[in-house]
Amino acid sequence: MKDIDEIAALLIEQRKKLGIEQKDMYMRIGMKQQQYQRIEAGSDVKLSTLLRVLEGLDLELFIAPKRAEVISVPMQGKAGRQSQFGISEASLEDDSDDLEFWFGSEGSS
């Protein structure tokens, strides 16, 4: 999924596939039609609300890395170590410069 509109379209598709009207979501998850309508319109929602909607539509949330390189033959040595996702540690970029962006420089007051 790349954005909220894609998720909203998936929710609409699944609801229609199940033959459920927006107003029926109240009976399934206790959410009024107007509130559910905003979700399908692409309104930003809390994760707990999204999980509740997914449950009511018989869907589940699945999170996976964007890019996972699976290496079938384990390599030896430092250059060959793999992360928990099967990505060679040697291929990972150094992102230590991102720390300054997020937390500011350590020397600033």
C-alpha positions as CSV (number, residue, x, y, z in Angstrom):
1,M,0.0,0.0,0.0
2,K,1.3,3.4,-0.9
3,D,-1.3,5.8,0.4
4,I,-4.6,6.2,2.3
5,D,-6.6,6.4,-0.9
6,E,-5.4,2.9,-1.9
7,I,-6.4,1.5,1.5
8,A,-9.8,3.3,1.2
9,A,-10.4,1.7,-2.2
10,L,-9.5,-1.7,-0.8
11,L,-12.0,-1.3,2.0
12,I,-14.8,-0.3,-0.4
13,E,-14.0,-3.2,-2.7
14,Q,-14.1,-5.7,0.2
15,R,-17.3,-4.3,1.7
16,K,-19.0,-4.5,-1.6
17,K,-17.7,-8.0,-2.2
18,L,-19.2,-9.0,1.2
19,G,-22.5,-7.4,0.2
20,I,-22.4,-5.0,3.1
21,E,-23.7,-1.4,3.1
22,Q,-21.9,1.4,5.0
23,K,-24.8,1.5,7.5
24,D,-24.3,-2.2,8.2
25,M,-20.8,-1.5,9.7
26,Y,-22.6,-0.3,12.9
27,M,-23.8,-3.9,13.5
28,R,-20.4,-5.4,12.6
29,I,-18.0,-3.0,14.5
30,G,-20.2,-0.5,16.3
31,M,-19.3,2.4,13.9
32,K,-21.9,4.8,12.6
33,Q,-22.4,5.2,8.9
34,Q,-21.1,8.8,8.9
35,Q,-17.9,7.8,10.7
36,Y,-17.3,4.8,8.4
37,Q,-18.1,6.9,5.3
38,R,-15.2,9.3,6.2
39,I,-12.8,6.4,6.4
40,E,-13.8,5.2,2.9
41,A,-13.4,8.8,1.7
42,G,-9.8,8.6,2.7
43,S,-9.8,10.3,6.0
44,D,-6.8,9.7,8.2
45,V,-7.6,7.2,11.0
46,K,-5.9,5.8,14.1
47,L,-4.4,2.4,13.8
48,S,-6.8,1.0,16.4
49,T,-9.7,2.2,14.2
50,L,-8.2,0.7,11.1
51,L,-7.8,-2.6,12.8
52,R,-11.4,-2.5,13.9
53,V,-12.6,-1.9,10.4
54,L,-10.4,-4.6,9.0
55,E,-11.8,-7.1,11.5
56,G,-15.4,-6.1,10.4
57,L,-14.5,-6.7,6.8
58,D,-12.7,-10.0,7.4
59,L,-9.3,-8.5,6.5
60,E,-6.0,-8.5,8.4
61,L,-3.1,-6.1,8.4
62,F,0.2,-7.5,7.1
63,I,3.5,-5.5,7.3
64,A,6.5,-6.5,5.2
65,P,9.8,-4.9,4.3
66,K,9.7,-2.9,1.0
67,R,12.7,-4.6,-0.4
68,A,14.0,-7.9,0.9
69,E,16.8,-9.7,-0.9
70,V,16.7,-13.3,-0.1
71,I,20.1,-15.0,-0.3
72,S,19.8,-18.8,-0.7
73,V,23.5,-19.6,0.1
74,P,24.7,-18.2,3.5
75,M,27.9,-16.3,3.0
76,Q,30.8,-16.3,5.5
77,G,32.7,-13.4,7.1
78,K,31.6,-9.9,8.0
79,A,30.7,-9.0,4.4
80,G,28.4,-12.0,4.3
81,R,26.5,-11.5,7.5
82,Q,22.7,-11.2,7.0
83,S,20.1,-9.1,8.8
84,Q,17.0,-10.7,10.2
85,F,15.3,-10.0,6.8
86,G,17.9,-11.9,4.8
87,I,19.6,-8.7,3.5
88,S,23.3,-8.8,3.4
89,E,24.7,-6.3,6.0
90,A,27.3,-5.2,3.5
91,S,24.5,-3.9,1.2
92,L,22.9,-1.8,3.8
93,E,23.6,1.9,3.5
94,D,25.0,3.9,6.5
95,D,22.3,6.2,7.7
96,S,24.1,7.7,10.7
97,D,23.8,11.2,9.1
98,D,20.0,10.9,9.5
99,L,20.4,11.2,13.3
100,E,21.3,14.9,13.0
101,F,18.2,15.5,10.9
102,W,15.9,13.9,13.4
103,F,17.5,14.9,16.7
104,G,19.6,17.9,15.8
105,S,23.3,18.2,16.3
106,E,24.6,17.1,19.7
107,G,26.5,20.4,20.1
108,S,23.5,22.6,19.9
109,S,21.8,24.1,23.0
